Amino acid sequence: MTETHATISPGAPVFPAGRYGRRRAPGGKRRRTLLAALALLALVATLTVISVRLYRQYGDPAYDAQVITYTDITDKQVLVDFRVTVPPGGSAVCVLRARDRAGAEVGREQVTVTADPGDRHVTTQHRLATTARPFIGEVLRCRPPS
């Protein structure tokens, strides 16, 4: 009868070739971490470029409008009071809209507003004609005049 010793020799164990898959090379984890960091950096840079481009295209704060109030609501009109921020002494073309209780558009009009020289804010009223009784009057957007 032969005796098997259950002791492990000092040093790394030796496995039969091809039995347990390919051994990982030392330093592979560092390479994966570096690759993931570079991919994350590229993603952040791409998203930043897209955000800046979209802000320049759609987010011009030089033309900002706020509805103060809408009053004098009848079956044929609504009076919209609004304030527009423009470049100093500039003007803007604003699109006003009225909607009924169901949310359907019952009136729309473009209005040009002009600030006094040196002023950045214009507060104005506009009587918006409607095809039915409006529930709300609003300013959709303001842009520089063409």
C-alpha atoms as one frame of an Amber mdcrd trajectory, in Angstrom:
protein
   0.000   0.000   0.000   1.263   3.449  -0.909   0.927   6.477   1.208  -0.186
   9.884  -0.136   1.115  12.920   1.617  -1.309  15.828   1.942   1.334  18.419
   2.277   1.757  21.244  -0.212   5.198  22.106  -1.341   6.302  25.727  -0.874
   5.789  28.011  -3.896   2.971  28.331  -6.388   0.945  25.238  -7.179   1.399
  23.603 -10.544  -1.802  22.835 -12.455  -2.091  20.478 -15.402  -1.901  22.359
 -18.703  -5.248  23.154 -20.333  -7.312  21.802 -17.478  -8.358  24.989 -15.664
  -8.408  27.516 -18.503  -5.931  30.210 -19.350  -4.091  31.881 -16.503  -4.458
  35.641 -16.260  -1.371  37.655 -16.837  -0.313  39.877 -13.965  -1.241  43.563
 -14.509  -4.463  42.786 -16.452  -6.651  44.399 -13.808  -4.733  47.655 -14.086
  -5.210  47.681 -17.856  -8.979  47.138 -17.529  -9.252  49.909 -14.933  -7.330
  52.305 -17.158  -9.461  51.387 -20.171 -12.688  51.932 -18.182 -11.435  55.311
 -16.929 -10.568  56.415 -20.473 -13.972  55.292 -21.764 -15.696  57.225 -18.962
 -13.609  60.318 -19.705 -14.502  60.106 -23.413 -18.207  59.765 -22.540 -18.139
  62.803 -20.238 -16.301  64.871 -22.874 -18.811  63.879 -25.570 -21.793  64.710
 -23.356 -20.237  68.078 -22.479 -19.780  68.978 -26.143 -23.382  67.970 -26.921
 -24.701  69.984 -23.947 -22.808  73.130 -24.953 -23.990  72.842 -28.558 -27.649
  72.372 -27.525 -27.443  75.270 -25.047 -26.126  77.584 -27.755 -28.854  76.452
 -30.121 -31.894  76.470 -27.804 -31.011  78.078 -24.492 -30.424  81.742 -25.242
 -31.196  83.512 -21.943 -30.967  86.913 -23.661 -34.608  86.465 -24.785 -36.638
  85.308 -21.815 -40.373  85.864 -21.278 -42.532  85.596 -18.168 -46.295  85.886
 -18.024 -47.304  88.288 -15.281 -51.044  87.748 -15.580 -53.836  87.047 -18.035
 -57.118  88.875 -17.499 -60.202  90.221 -19.282 -61.197  86.757 -20.502 -64.224
  86.718 -22.782 -65.493  84.384 -25.505 -63.378  86.238 -28.089 -60.200  87.444
 -26.305 -57.730  87.354 -23.435 -55.467  90.177 -22.228 -51.945  88.893 -21.551
 -49.502  90.940 -19.432 -45.925  89.737 -19.850 -42.326  90.770 -19.300 -39.522
  90.085 -21.760 -35.776  90.235 -21.155 -33.883  91.412 -24.247 -30.368  92.719
 -24.920 -30.052  96.382 -23.817 -32.230  98.523 -26.077 -33.106  95.515 -28.235
 -36.342  94.004 -29.426 -37.879  90.546 -29.599 -40.601  88.692 -31.460 -42.765
  86.725 -29.032 -45.358  84.069 -29.810 -48.476  84.304 -27.625 -50.999  81.506
 -27.348 -54.409  81.020 -25.740 -55.824  77.603 -24.852 -59.252  76.454 -23.724
 -60.017  74.223 -20.717 -59.396  71.064 -22.746 -55.954  72.350 -23.781 -56.857
  73.051 -27.410 -55.287  76.130 -28.941 -57.901  78.841 -29.553 -55.599  81.756
 -30.416 -52.013  82.441 -31.501 -50.205  85.601 -32.514 -46.682  86.993 -32.944
 -45.963  90.243 -31.136 -42.874  92.435 -31.500 -41.698  94.215 -28.348 -38.922
  96.815 -28.144 -37.043  97.987 -25.056 -36.184 101.610 -24.380 -32.527 102.497
 -25.023 -30.397 101.033 -22.226 -33.220  98.908 -20.760 -33.128  95.111 -20.757
 -36.729  94.488 -19.689 -39.996  95.255 -21.453 -43.326  94.908 -19.689 -46.278
  94.974 -22.053 -49.916  93.957 -22.530 -51.411  92.383 -25.597 -55.052  91.616
 -26.373 -55.083  88.195 -28.021 -58.094  87.408 -30.192 -59.494  83.892 -29.803
 -61.926  81.624 -31.621 -63.504  80.302 -28.393 -63.454  81.088 -24.678 -59.838
  80.790 -23.472 -58.805  79.345 -20.152 -55.173  80.500 -20.187 -52.955  82.965
 -22.032 -49.256  82.206 -22.335 -46.031  83.261 -24.025 -44.520  80.279 -25.843
 -41.171  81.787 -26.782 -39.331  84.940 -27.678 -36.546  85.229 -30.239 -34.540
  87.967 -31.903 -36.326  89.708 -34.783 -35.385  88.504 -38.260
